[in-house]
Amino acid sequence: MRLTATVPATAANLGPGFDCFGLALDLCNEVTFEAGADPRVSWLGEGAGELPTDASDLVSRAIAATAERAGREAPLGTIGGVNRIPIERGLGSSAAAAVAGVSLANAALGLGLEPTHVLEIAAGLEGHPDNAAAAVFGGFTMVLDDQVVARFDPDPDLRPAVFVPADARVSTEAARRALPETVSRADAASNAGHAALTAVALLHDPDLLPKAMRDRLHQDVRLALVPEVREAFDRLREAGLAVCVSGSGPALLVFERDDVVTPDPGEGWTVMRVPVRAAGVDIREG
């Protein structure tokens, strides 16, 4: 049996929606599992030569954890990945790996897991449900209390562009360690209001996004870790575009407009114009 999981990149937070909002992007990793073949792991594309091939990778661990949770033996076989999602850039590469592994184990063992259970297992492994939710369900998602998911189809006029620095990387752990332990009431209230407006803008009125996507909880701290990204962020915002740190960064998510010229980020950046992906993880056989 040969199974292939297609899993989208995801942008979390979307500015003020810290640890709650996620958006699936049509930039996908493909992970193939061939049951019964010689147990080995290989990777092509992003992370090739860096990701482990000794079954300690997140896809392999997710397969094993899903089987253990079901009281089954983990299926043995060959895992091969074609990775298009840049690693350690804030685009949900870890969530994609976890969701792929859980989904492959679910299909290979015939477990019949509901999407909410796939999310629960994947988020438990990866640590952050906001990316995992968008990877499982697609579209625009909200996660509350780590479990409750609401999924929406965002406005079709959204034009996401991902700005990825070539040399800057920030691990999720390092970005989270930099955050303050407490925030002021004013900052919390500001984020609550801007998060509500961001949701309305994403679903119904993208013209509101430049005003809505303002954050006072995490972005300034994370941008301070990568000054060259801070400069690009400021240029994009000054041009009148809605821009946010994608996840923990350092990639930036920008929503482009016909009436605004997008500034050229210069050398050392890759710009990927990728639409929202309506579908989450997909498994096909053969």
C-alpha positions as semicolon CSV with decimal commas, in nm:
position;residue;x (nm);y (nm);z (nm)
1;M;0,000;0,000;0,000
2;R;0,131;0,341;-0,100
3;L;-0,013;0,654;0,062
4;T;0,070;1,018;-0,002
5;A;-0,015;1,301;0,235
6;T;-0,035;1,653;0,091
7;V;-0,017;1,914;0,368
8;P;-0,025;2,294;0,332
9;A;0,201;2,557;0,476
10;T;0,033;2,768;0,740
11;A;0,069;3,121;0,875
12;A;-0,029;3,154;1,240
13;N;-0,119;3,454;1,458
14;L;-0,191;3,688;1,163
15;G;-0,083;3,977;1,380
16;P;-0,317;4,014;1,679
17;G;-0,459;3,659;1,671
18;F;-0,175;3,530;1,889
19;D;-0,188;3,151;1,936
20;C;-0,545;3,152;1,795
21;F;-0,555;3,231;1,422
22;G;-0,421;3,021;1,135
23;L;-0,433;3,046;0,757
24;A;-0,359;2,761;0,516
25;L;-0,150;2,853;0,212
26;D;-0,127;2,671;-0,119
27;L;0,235;2,572;-0,070
28;C;0,240;2,204;0,015
29;N;0,470;1,928;0,134
30;E;0,408;1,577;0,006
31;V;0,499;1,280;0,224
32;T;0,472;0,929;0,087
33;F;0,451;0,613;0,298
34;E;0,495;0,275;0,131
35;A;0,390;0,001;0,371
36;G;0,596;-0,317;0,372
37;A;0,893;-0,161;0,194
38;D;1,237;-0,141;0,354
39;P;1,212;0,095;0,654
40;R;1,400;0,409;0,558
41;V;1,345;0,784;0,546
42;S;1,451;1,033;0,277
43;W;1,384;1,400;0,200
44;L;1,396;1,617;-0,108
45;G;1,364;1,994;-0,126
46;E;1,359;2,213;0,184
47;G;1,558;2,063;0,470
48;A;1,719;1,790;0,260
49;G;2,050;1,711;0,427
50;E;1,933;1,866;0,754
51;L;1,629;1,665;0,857
52;P;1,699;1,332;1,030
53;T;1,668;1,008;0,838
54;D;1,693;0,772;1,135
55;A;1,319;0,766;1,218
56;S;1,361;1,044;1,475
57;D;1,197;1,293;1,236
58;L;0,856;1,433;1,325
59;V;0,669;1,239;1,055
60;S;0,803;0,906;1,186
61;R;0,735;1,004;1,546
62;A;0,380;1,109;1,460
63;I;0,314;0,774;1,290
64;A;0,446;0,589;1,594
65;A;0,254;0,805;1,843
66;T;-0,074;0,763;1,652
67;A;-0,034;0,385;1,643
68;E;0,054;0,372;2,014
69;R;-0,248;0,583;2,103
70;A;-0,467;0,332;1,917
71;G;-0,300;0,034;2,084
72;R;-0,154;-0,084;1,754
73;E;0,193;-0,159;1,623
74;A;0,336;0,120;1,414
75;P;0,329;0,028;1,044
76;L;0,672;-0,027;0,891
77;G;0,767;0,106;0,552
78;T;0,950;0,368;0,350
79;I;0,890;0,739;0,413
80;G;0,981;0,987;0,143
81;G;0,915;1,357;0,160
82;V;0,916;1,635;-0,099
83;N;0,934;1,951;0,110
84;R;0,835;2,288;-0,031
85;I;0,772;2,464;0,301
86;P;1,087;2,642;0,423
87;I;1,197;2,519;0,765
88;E;1,237;2,745;1,069
89;R;1,075;3,037;0,888
90;G;0,737;3,049;1,063
91;L;0,540;2,873;0,789
92;G;0,430;2,566;0,981
93;S;0,681;2,309;0,855
94;S;0,672;2,123;1,189
95;A;0,293;2,125;1,199
96;A;0,284;1,993;0,842
97;A;0,514;1,705;0,939
98;A;0,307;1,616;1,245
99;V;-0,023;1,634;1,057
100;A;0,122;1,425;0,772
101;G;0,241;1,154;1,010
102;V;-0,085;1,130;1,203
103;S;-0,288;1,125;0,881
104;L;-0,069;0,858;0,721
105;A;-0,093;0,636;1,029
106;N;-0,468;0,690;1,041
107;A;-0,504;0,577;0,678
108;A;-0,251;0,292;0,693
109;L;-0,408;0,139;1,004
110;G;-0,769;0,217;0,914
111;L;-0,827;0,398;1,243
112;G;-1,108;0,622;1,120
113;L;-0,992;0,924;1,320
114;E;-1,202;1,237;1,291
115;P;-1,018;1,557;1,188
116;T;-1,049;1,692;1,543
117;H;-0,863;1,385;1,671
118;V;-0,595;1,424;1,403
119;L;-0,552;1,782;1,526
120;E;-0,537;1,676;1,890
121;I;-0,259;1,425;1,828
122;A;-0,061;1,646;1,591
123;A;-0,083;1,952;1,817
124;G;0,027;1,742;2,114
125;L;0,340;1,642;1,925
126;E;0,418;1,976;1,765
127;G;0,317;2,189;2,061
128;H;0,105;2,459;1,896
129;P;-0,249;2,396;1,770
130;D;-0,286;2,714;1,562
131;N;-0,068;2,594;1,276
132;A;-0,189;2,235;1,307
133;A;-0,555;2,344;1,286
134;A;-0,504;2,523;0,956
135;A;-0,301;2,229;0,823
136;V;-0,583;1,987;0,910
137;F;-0,887;2,195;0,812
138;G;-0,757;2,443;0,552
139;G;-0,889;2,796;0,508
140;F;-0,892;3,037;0,801
141;T;-0,910;2,872;1,142
142;M;-0,948;2,976;1,503
143;V;-0,837;2,765;1,797
144;L;-0,963;2,829;2,149
145;D;-0,836;2,650;2,460
146;D;-0,624;2,422;2,235
147;Q;-0,926;2,224;2,115
148;V;-1,222;2,418;1,979
149;V;-1,179;2,488;1,609
150;A;-1,384;2,713;1,385
151;R;-1,305;2,704;1,014
152;F;-1,402;2,969;0,759
153;D;-1,355;3,038;0,390
154;P;-1,185;3,379;0,376
155;D;-1,267;3,652;0,128
156;P;-1,171;3,534;-0,224
157;D;-1,001;3,867;-0,297
158;L;-0,722;3,803;-0,046
159;R;-0,380;3,810;-0,212
160;P;-0,126;3,660;0,029
161;A;0,244;3,691;-0,041
162;V;0,511;3,534;0,177
163;F;0,843;3,717;0,214
164;V;1,110;3,468;0,320
165;P;1,461;3,581;0,420
166;A;1,730;3,352;0,285
167;D;1,971;3,365;0,576
168;A;1,760;3,440;0,883
169;R;1,606;3,160;1,085
170;V;1,423;3,163;1,416
171;S;1,320;2,847;1,594
172;T;0,977;2,846;1,753
173;E;1,136;2,776;2,090
174;A;1,374;3,073;2,067
175;A;1,095;3,305;1,951
176;R;0,870;3,196;2,236
177;R;1,145;3,231;2,499
178;A;1,186;3,594;2,398
179;L;0,827;3,682;2,485
180;P;0,748;3,859;2,814
181;E;0,572;3,660;3,084
182;T;0,304;3,927;3,138
183;V;0,140;4,199;2,929
184;S;-0,043;4,515;3,023
185;R;-0,421;4,542;3,029
186;A;-0,402;4,807;2,757
187;D;-0,203;4,578;2,529
188;A;-0,438;4,286;2,590
189;A;-0,742;4,502;2,517
190;S;-0,581;4,639;2,201
191;N;-0,509;4,291;2,072
192;A;-0,860;4,170;2,147
193;G;-1,012;4,451;1,942
194;H;-0,767;4,419;1,656
195;A;-0,810;4,040;1,646
196;A;-1,186;4,078;1,613
197;L;-1,144;4,331;1,332
198;T;-0,884;4,110;1,160
199;A;-1,132;3,822;1,150
200;V;-1,398;4,047;0,995
201;A;-1,147;4,179;0,742
202;L;-1,025;3,834;0,640
203;L;-1,379;3,708;0,589
204;H;-1,557;4,009;0,444
205;D;-1,352;4,324;0,390
206;P;-0,978;4,290;0,311
207;D;-0,947;4,670;0,284
208;L;-0,964;4,678;0,664
209;L;-0,654;4,460;0,706
210;P;-0,387;4,735;0,721
211;K;-0,563;4,888;1,023
212;A;-0,676;4,560;1,175
213;M;-0,353;4,361;1,173
214;R;-0,181;4,549;1,455
215;D;-0,027;4,357;1,742
216;R;0,110;4,460;2,081
217;L;0,188;4,117;2,230
218;H;0,456;3,941;2,028
219;Q;0,563;4,094;1,696
220;D;0,795;4,371;1,820
221;V;0,983;4,125;2,040
222;R;1,023;3,875;1,758
223;L;1,123;4,137;1,502
224;A;1,395;4,257;1,739
225;L;1,561;3,917;1,695
226;V;1,608;3,983;1,321
227;P;1,677;4,353;1,249
228;E;1,688;4,303;0,870
229;V;1,336;4,160;0,885
230;R;1,224;4,452;1,098
231;E;1,339;4,687;0,823
232;A;1,142;4,501;0,558
233;F;0,837;4,486;0,785
234;D;0,846;4,863;0,836
235;R;0,883;4,934;0,462
236;L;0,585;4,715;0,378
237;R;0,368;4,875;0,644
238;E;0,472;5,229;0,546
239;A;0,368;5,146;0,189
240;G;0,013;5,087;0,318
241;L;0,011;4,707;0,309
242;A;-0,117;4,471;0,574
243;V;0,184;4,277;0,700
244;C;0,249;4,048;0,993
245;V;0,513;3,810;1,121
246;S;0,417;3,464;0,999
247;G;0,398;3,244;1,306
248;S;0,715;3,291;1,506
249;G;0,895;3,430;1,201
250;P;1,114;3,541;1,048
251;A;0,902;3,513;0,730
252;L;0,649;3,791;0,674
253;L;0,295;3,746;0,545
254;V;0,174;4,035;0,331
255;F;-0,167;4,096;0,176
256;E;-0,111;4,278;-0,152
257;R;-0,346;4,530;-0,316
258;D;-0,399;4,663;-0,666
259;D;-0,369;5,023;-0,550
260;V;-0,040;4,978;-0,360
261;V;0,301;4,904;-0,509
262;T;0,468;4,631;-0,307
263;P;0,820;4,739;-0,210
264;D;1,105;4,525;-0,341
265;P;1,265;4,358;-0,036
266;G;1,605;4,350;-0,209
267;E;1,863;4,076;-0,222
268;G;1,843;3,787;0,019
269;W;1,466;3,752;0,005
270;T;1,232;3,514;-0,175
271;V;0,876;3,633;-0,241
272;M;0,615;3,362;-0,289
273;R;0,270;3,467;-0,401
274;V;0,052;3,179;-0,288
275;P;-0,327;3,178;-0,254
276;V;-0,519;3,058;0,047
277;R;-0,569;2,682;0,035
278;A;-0,927;2,584;0,110
279;A;-0,841;2,219;0,177
280;G;-0,635;2,089;0,463
281;V;-0,436;1,767;0,463
282;D;-0,526;1,529;0,183
283;I;-0,446;1,156;0,167
284;R;-0,446;0,963;-0,156
285;E;-0,369;0,598;-0,221
286;G;-0,166;0,463;-0,507
